[in-house]
Amino acid sequence: MTSRLAIAVLLLNCAFCYASDKDPSPGADGYCLVSTVEDNVWIKGETNITSVYRGCRFHFLNGNAKAKFDKKPEFYAPMIDGNDPVLSADSDKRVPGKRGFAMRHKDRTFFFASRKNMEAFDANPDPYALHARNQQEIEDKLRRLELNRGKPASVKP
């Protein structure tokens, strides 16, 4: 069960995501996630071929890659906004993962803050993946609420 502190952290995080939607930061360090997933190679995307998803601007090699992403962004975009699922599950911490520590599990992309966390996930992925999926569902619901209200669902302290 999610603690009150974890929910408060999620709300605060979503408030920052809402603010960043006006000028989204590049997701995956500007690399094309479609190329990464389909061709297993990290290639920088073009800065003029982009889509905004979950508060990040993703870059693509070409219009075809962008169209594939736009059709099914959850298949390509990293879970829990690129935060480390091991730290999220084990300590309720929201720590951005690094592109260098990325892996796919059951058609989802995960970023990790360290090799140690990536190896912990790889050794026992299902509990971490389930936690990440639950966290992503909460974040997605909060984003929808923000869009419906036209403002963040939480107030910054």
C-alpha positions in Angstrom: 0.0 0.0 0.0 1.3 3.4 -0.9 2.2 5.6 2.0 1.0 9.1 2.5 4.5 10.4 2.0 4.9 8.5 -1.3 1.6 10.1 -2.5 2.8 13.5 -1.4 6.0 13.0 -3.3 4.1 11.9 -6.4 1.8 15.0 -6.2 4.8 17.3 -5.8 6.6 15.6 -8.7 3.5 16.0 -10.9 3.4 19.7 -10.0 6.9 20.0 -11.4 5.9 18.0 -14.5 3.0 20.3 -15.1 5.3 23.3 -14.9 7.8 21.6 -17.2 5.1 20.9 -19.9 5.4 24.5 -20.9 9.1 24.0 -21.7 9.7 20.2 -21.6 13.2 18.9 -21.1 14.5 16.3 -23.5 13.7 12.8 -22.6 16.3 10.0 -23.0 19.0 12.7 -23.4 17.6 13.5 -26.8 18.1 10.0 -28.2 15.5 8.3 -30.4 13.7 5.7 -28.2 12.1 4.1 -31.3 15.6 3.3 -32.7 16.7 2.0 -29.3 13.7 -0.3 -28.8 13.5 -1.6 -32.4 17.1 -1.6 -33.5 18.8 -1.9 -30.0 21.0 1.1 -30.7 21.2 4.6 -29.2 21.1 7.2 -31.9 20.5 11.0 -31.3 17.2 12.2 -32.6 16.6 15.3 -34.6 15.7 18.4 -32.5 13.0 19.4 -35.0 11.2 16.0 -34.9 9.7 15.7 -31.5 6.7 14.7 -29.4 5.9 15.7 -25.8 4.8 12.8 -23.6 4.5 12.8 -19.8 6.3 16.1 -19.4 9.3 15.2 -21.6 10.1 16.1 -25.2 11.3 13.1 -27.1 13.4 13.4 -30.2 13.3 11.1 -33.2 15.4 10.2 -36.2 12.6 10.8 -38.7 8.8 11.2 -39.1 8.3 7.4 -39.3 9.8 6.9 -35.8 7.8 9.9 -34.5 4.6 8.3 -35.9 5.4 5.0 -34.3 6.0 6.7 -30.9 2.9 8.8 -31.2 0.7 5.7 -31.9 2.0 3.8 -28.8 4.2 6.1 -26.6 3.9 3.9 -23.5 5.7 1.1 -25.4 8.7 3.3 -26.0 8.8 5.8 -23.2 10.6 4.9 -19.9 8.4 3.8 -17.0 7.8 6.2 -14.1 9.1 9.1 -16.2 12.6 7.6 -16.3 13.0 7.3 -12.6 14.8 4.3 -11.0 12.1 1.7 -10.2 14.4 -0.1 -7.6 14.8 3.1 -5.6 11.1 3.9 -6.0 10.1 0.5 -4.7 12.7 0.1 -2.0 12.7 3.6 -0.5 10.0 5.7 -2.1 12.7 7.9 -3.6 12.3 9.6 -7.0 15.7 9.5 -8.5 16.2 9.9 -12.3 17.7 6.9 -14.0 20.4 7.2 -16.6 20.3 6.3 -20.2 23.5 4.3 -19.7 21.6 2.0 -17.3 18.6 1.1 -19.3 16.8 -2.1 -20.1 13.6 -3.6 -21.5 11.4 -5.9 -19.5 8.1 -7.2 -20.9 7.9 -4.5 -23.6 8.6 -1.6 -21.2 11.7 0.5 -20.9 13.3 1.1 -17.5 16.1 3.5 -16.5 18.2 3.0 -13.4 20.4 5.3 -11.4 23.2 2.7 -11.1 24.4 -0.6 -12.4 23.7 -2.1 -9.0 20.1 -1.2 -9.2 19.8 -2.4 -12.8 21.3 -5.8 -11.7 18.9 -5.9 -8.7 16.0 -5.4 -11.1 17.4 -8.0 -13.5 17.7 -10.6 -10.8 14.1 -10.2 -9.7 12.2 -7.9 -12.1 8.5 -8.7 -11.4 8.0 -6.9 -8.1 9.9 -3.8 -9.3 8.0 -3.8 -12.6 4.7 -4.2 -10.8 5.6 -1.3 -8.4 6.6 0.8 -11.4 3.4 0.1 -13.2 1.3 1.0 -10.2 3.3 4.2 -9.7 2.9 5.1 -13.4 -0.9 4.6 -13.2 -1.0 7.0 -10.2 1.1 9.6 -12.1 -1.1 9.2 -15.2 -4.3 9.7 -13.2 -2.8 12.8 -11.6 -1.8 14.2 -15.0 -5.3 13.7 -16.3 -6.7 15.4 -13.3 -4.3 18.3 -13.9 -5.4 18.6 -17.5 -9.1 18.5 -16.6 -8.6 21.2 -13.9 -6.2 23.3 -16.0 -3.8 23.5 -13.1 -1.6 21.2 -11.0 -3.4 18.8 -8.7 -1.1 19.9 -5.8 0.4 23.0 -4.5 4.1 23.5 -4.1 5.2 23.9 -0.5 
